[in-house]
Structures are given as structure tokens and as C-alpha cells.
Amino acid sequence: MQTDNQESGSILPNQIEFEEQTKELLEFSTRTDAKATMLFIAFDSQVSDINNQQNNLALAAISERLLSKARESDIYAHLDGMNFANLSIETSGQHAEVLVEKLKNELAEAIQLSDGSSIKLNAKIGIAHFPAHGDSYQALLDHAHKSILYGLNNTSYKTS
């Protein structure tokens, strides 16, 4: 049986799977006193305005691009529409900034779709830190999303 994301072209876990994985990672982080970072990655409407076939190809290409920069312990997910998320254990004080910079560079390049067309992505990335910005999936997701909408604490980044 295919998940909604597999039907849409994304190879990433969906929002329900991501929530469960986040809970597990936050429990681990609490037990080990580790810090974690959640990223909310949103693409502008010009990407979601493309036709259905291209949209599915774009989701697959975005998923592959996100995974190309992932560490084995990173969790990426396709939440809905053109919204994605990442959860990772912080490995240094600059972990989030380094990760966002890598993603900005990777996502700023045009993507060649398998139908021969190409699209240029404009992504916004919001950040939330565990436990500073919340201790649950929903609190972290809300903070990361709001940091894009309201530019909280200079934690919102654009690729262009």
C-alpha cells in the first residue's frame, strides 16, 4: 500500500510518520541531554502553481535533493503541499546555521525534472531548537513555521 507521499512522488516520510519519529528522537534527546533542531522548509507558490505532473516530479526532485545532504541520523519529511521538515541532533553550537547554509545553497540551484523541464526553487527555512523553543513535536513545528512567517529571532532564511 502506498502512502500519500509515495503517490505524490515524494520519497520522504509523511507528516504522521514524521511526528512519530520526532517523538522518539525527542525522548532520546531528553534521556541523553542532547539538543535538537527542527527546520520547516516552505516553497513559494510559484512552485506549487505548476501542473500536476510537474508538481509530482518537483516533489520527487526536492526529496532527493534534501536527502543528498542528510546525515544518516537526520529525519526529513514531506508534510503537505510544498512544505517539508527536518529534525536533527545538534552536533555543535553552529549546527543549525551550517545545515541551513548547506540547504540554501542546494535548494537555490535549478532542478532538472525528468520530463526535461526545469524549475528554480525559492525556499524559506524556519528554525526551532529543542528544548529552547519547545519540548514537543507541535511546539517545535509551530515555532519553526512562525519563524518564517514573522522572522522570529533571525531564524528565517530565503534561498534567493
C-alpha positions as CSV (number, residue, x, y, z in Angstrom):
1,M,0.0,0.0,0.0
2,Q,1.4,3.4,-1.0
3,T,1.4,6.4,1.4
4,D,0.1,9.8,0.2
5,N,3.7,10.9,-0.3
6,Q,4.6,7.9,-2.5
7,E,1.6,8.6,-4.7
8,S,2.6,12.3,-5.0
9,G,6.2,11.5,-5.9
10,S,7.9,12.2,-2.5
11,I,10.1,9.5,-1.2
12,L,10.1,11.1,2.3
13,P,8.0,10.1,5.4
14,N,4.7,11.9,5.6
15,Q,3.6,14.2,8.5
16,I,2.2,11.3,10.6
17,E,5.4,9.3,10.3
18,F,7.5,12.4,11.0
19,E,5.5,13.2,14.1
20,E,6.2,9.7,15.5
21,Q,9.9,9.8,14.6
22,T,10.1,13.3,16.2
23,K,8.6,12.0,19.4
24,E,11.1,9.2,19.5
25,L,14.1,11.5,18.8
26,L,12.9,14.0,21.4
27,E,12.6,11.2,24.0
28,F,16.2,10.1,23.2
29,S,17.3,13.8,23.4
30,T,15.7,14.1,26.8
31,R,17.3,10.9,28.1
32,T,20.8,11.9,26.8
33,D,20.5,15.6,27.4
34,A,21.1,16.3,23.7
35,K,19.8,19.3,21.8
36,A,17.9,19.0,18.5
37,T,16.9,21.3,15.7
38,M,13.7,21.3,13.6
39,L,13.6,23.0,10.3
40,F,10.4,24.0,8.5
41,I,11.1,24.3,4.7
42,A,8.4,26.0,2.7
43,F,8.5,26.7,-1.1
44,D,6.8,29.7,-2.6
45,S,3.6,29.4,-4.5
46,Q,5.2,29.7,-7.9
47,V,6.5,26.1,-7.5
48,S,3.1,24.8,-6.4
49,D,1.4,26.5,-9.3
50,I,3.0,24.2,-11.9
51,N,0.9,21.4,-13.4
52,N,0.1,18.2,-11.5
53,Q,2.7,16.0,-13.4
54,Q,5.4,18.6,-12.9
55,N,4.4,19.0,-9.3
56,N,4.9,15.3,-8.6
57,L,8.3,15.4,-10.4
58,A,9.2,18.5,-8.4
59,L,8.3,16.8,-5.1
60,A,10.5,13.8,-6.0
61,A,13.4,16.0,-7.0
62,I,13.1,18.1,-3.8
63,S,13.0,14.9,-1.7
64,E,16.1,13.6,-3.5
65,R,17.9,16.9,-3.1
66,L,17.1,17.1,0.7
67,L,18.3,13.6,1.2
68,S,21.5,14.2,-0.7
69,K,22.7,16.5,2.2
70,A,21.3,14.4,5.0
71,R,23.3,12.6,7.6
72,E,22.1,9.1,8.5
73,S,20.6,10.3,11.7
74,D,18.7,13.3,10.1
75,I,15.0,12.9,9.6
76,Y,13.4,14.6,6.6
77,A,9.6,14.6,5.8
78,H,7.2,15.9,3.3
79,L,4.5,17.5,5.4
80,D,1.9,18.6,2.8
81,G,1.8,20.7,-0.4
82,M,5.2,22.2,-0.8
83,N,6.2,22.0,2.9
84,F,9.0,19.9,4.2
85,A,10.7,19.4,7.6
86,N,13.9,18.2,9.1
87,L,14.8,17.1,12.6
88,S,18.4,16.5,13.6
89,I,20.5,16.2,16.7
90,E,22.8,19.2,17.1
91,T,26.4,18.3,16.8
92,S,27.8,21.8,17.6
93,G,26.7,25.3,18.6
94,Q,26.6,26.2,14.9
95,H,24.7,23.1,13.7
96,A,21.5,24.8,12.6
97,E,23.3,27.6,10.7
98,V,25.6,25.2,8.9
99,L,22.7,22.9,7.9
100,V,20.6,25.9,6.7
101,E,23.5,27.2,4.7
102,K,24.0,23.8,3.0
103,L,20.3,23.6,2.3
104,K,20.1,27.2,1.0
105,N,22.9,26.5,-1.5
106,E,21.5,23.2,-2.6
107,L,17.9,24.4,-3.0
108,A,18.8,27.6,-4.8
109,E,20.0,25.7,-7.9
110,A,17.5,25.0,-10.6
111,I,16.2,21.5,-10.6
112,Q,16.0,19.5,-13.9
113,L,12.8,17.4,-13.9
114,S,12.7,14.0,-15.5
115,D,10.3,15.4,-18.2
116,G,13.1,17.7,-19.4
117,S,11.7,20.9,-17.9
118,S,13.5,22.8,-15.1
119,I,12.3,24.9,-12.1
120,K,14.0,27.3,-9.8
121,L,13.1,26.9,-6.2
122,N,12.5,29.7,-3.7
123,A,12.5,28.2,-0.3
124,K,12.1,29.7,3.1
125,I,13.6,27.9,6.1
126,G,12.5,28.4,9.7
127,I,14.3,27.0,12.7
128,A,13.2,25.8,16.2
129,H,15.6,24.4,18.8
130,F,14.8,21.7,21.3
131,P,14.4,22.3,24.2
132,A,14.7,26.2,23.9
133,H,11.6,26.6,21.6
134,G,9.5,23.7,22.8
135,D,9.6,20.2,24.0
136,S,7.1,18.6,21.7
137,Y,6.6,17.9,18.0
138,Q,3.8,20.5,17.7
139,A,5.6,23.2,19.7
140,L,8.7,22.9,17.6
141,L,6.8,22.7,14.3
142,D,4.8,25.8,15.2
143,H,7.8,27.8,16.2
144,A,9.8,26.9,13.1
145,H,6.8,27.7,10.9
146,K,6.2,31.0,12.7
147,S,9.8,31.9,12.4
148,I,9.2,32.0,8.6
149,L,6.0,34.0,8.9
150,Y,7.2,36.5,11.4
151,G,11.0,36.4,11.1
152,L,11.5,35.4,14.7
153,N,15.0,35.7,16.1
154,N,16.6,35.9,12.7
155,T,15.8,32.2,12.2
156,S,14.1,32.5,8.8
157,Y,16.2,32.2,5.6
158,K,15.4,32.6,1.9
159,T,17.2,30.8,-0.9
160,S,17.1,33.8,-3.2
